């Protein structure tokens, strides 16, 4: 299945989480903290909130969001 991360097409297996798609696409970063530190998924179960991204215009947790064909994800670069 194909989705877009920061405007770039990424092919991922069916059932993949957005957090896994970030890793497949390259650096795995989800966001930049207010102090400027890069942040990536940490706990993998939605507790830490480190994996916040924008999915189709809505803020979501990457570890708790399943990929869908055509999905557009905006994350740290």
Sine and cosine of phi, psi and omega as CSV:
sin_phi,cos_phi,sin_psi,cos_psi,sin_omega,cos_omega
0.00,0.00,0.49,-0.87,-0.02,-1.00
-0.90,-0.44,0.66,-0.75,0.13,-0.99
-0.66,-0.76,0.02,-1.00,-0.03,-1.00
-0.85,-0.52,0.78,-0.63,0.09,-1.00
-0.89,-0.46,0.89,-0.46,-0.07,-1.00
0.79,0.61,0.64,0.77,0.06,-1.00
0.99,0.12,-0.09,1.00,-0.02,-1.00
-0.98,-0.18,0.73,-0.69,0.02,-1.00
-0.93,0.37,0.66,-0.76,0.02,-1.00
-0.71,-0.71,0.74,-0.67,0.06,-1.00
-0.99,-0.17,0.81,-0.59,-0.02,-1.00
-0.75,-0.67,0.39,-0.92,0.05,-1.00
-0.94,0.34,0.47,-0.88,0.08,-1.00
-0.85,0.52,0.66,-0.75,0.01,-1.00
1.00,0.01,0.00,1.00,-0.03,-1.00
-0.95,0.30,0.61,-0.79,0.11,-0.99
-0.99,0.12,0.32,-0.95,0.06,-1.00
-0.89,0.45,-0.58,0.81,0.05,-1.00
-0.86,0.51,-0.71,0.71,0.04,-1.00
-0.91,0.41,-0.61,0.79,0.03,-1.00
-0.89,0.46,-0.60,0.80,0.05,-1.00
-0.88,0.48,-0.65,0.76,0.03,-1.00
-0.93,0.37,-0.67,0.74,0.02,-1.00
-0.88,0.47,-0.62,0.79,-0.07,-1.00
-0.96,0.29,-0.31,0.95,0.00,-1.00
0.45,-0.89,-0.97,-0.24,-0.18,-0.98
-0.99,0.16,-0.25,0.97,0.04,-1.00
0.97,0.23,0.03,1.00,-0.04,-1.00
-0.95,0.31,0.65,-0.76,0.03,-1.00
-0.98,-0.21,-0.67,0.74,-0.08,-1.00
-0.39,-0.92,0.10,-1.00,0.11,-0.99
-0.90,-0.44,0.76,-0.65,-0.03,-1.00
-0.95,0.32,0.18,-0.98,0.00,-1.00
-0.90,0.44,-0.39,0.92,0.04,-1.00
-1.00,0.03,-0.04,1.00,0.04,-1.00
1.00,-0.09,0.09,1.00,0.00,-1.00
-0.99,0.14,0.69,-0.72,0.06,-1.00
-0.94,0.35,0.64,-0.77,-0.03,-1.00
-0.82,-0.57,0.62,-0.78,0.02,-1.00
-0.73,-0.68,0.24,-0.97,0.05,-1.00
-0.81,0.59,0.67,-0.74,-0.05,-1.00
-0.87,-0.49,-0.86,0.51,-0.13,-0.99
-1.00,0.06,-0.48,0.88,0.01,-1.00
0.97,0.26,0.14,0.99,0.00,-1.00
-0.70,-0.72,0.30,0.95,0.12,-0.99
1.00,0.09,0.09,1.00,-0.04,-1.00
-0.99,0.11,-0.70,0.71,-0.17,-0.99
-0.98,0.22,-0.41,0.91,0.00,-1.00
0.92,0.38,0.21,0.98,-0.02,-1.00
-0.96,0.29,-0.29,0.96,-0.11,-0.99
-0.98,-0.18,0.43,0.90,-0.01,-1.00
-0.89,0.45,0.77,-0.63,0.06,-1.00
-0.66,-0.75,0.14,-0.99,0.11,-0.99
-0.96,-0.26,0.84,-0.54,0.00,-1.00
-0.89,-0.46,0.90,-0.43,-0.02,-1.00
0.77,0.64,0.66,0.75,0.08,-1.00
1.00,0.07,0.01,1.00,-0.04,-1.00
-0.86,-0.52,0.72,-0.70,0.05,-1.00
-0.93,0.36,0.78,-0.63,-0.04,-1.00
-0.63,-0.78,0.27,-0.96,0.14,-0.99
-1.00,-0.01,0.85,-0.53,-0.06,-1.00
-0.88,0.47,-0.56,0.83,-0.04,-1.00
-0.96,0.29,-0.33,0.94,-0.06,-1.00
-0.95,-0.31,0.13,0.99,-0.06,-1.00
-0.90,-0.44,0.83,-0.55,0.06,-1.00
-0.99,0.15,0.60,-0.80,0.03,-1.00
-0.94,0.35,0.55,-0.83,0.09,-1.00
-0.73,-0.68,0.52,-0.85,-0.02,-1.00
-0.85,0.52,0.76,-0.65,0.03,-1.00
1.00,0.10,-0.08,1.00,0.00,-1.00
-0.84,0.55,0.59,-0.81,0.05,-1.00
-0.90,-0.44,0.87,-0.50,-0.05,-1.00
-0.91,-0.41,0.75,-0.66,0.10,-0.99
-0.92,-0.38,0.84,-0.54,-0.06,-1.00
-0.65,-0.76,0.07,-1.00,0.05,-1.00
-0.88,0.47,0.47,-0.88,0.02,-1.00
-0.89,-0.46,0.00,0.00,0.00,0.00
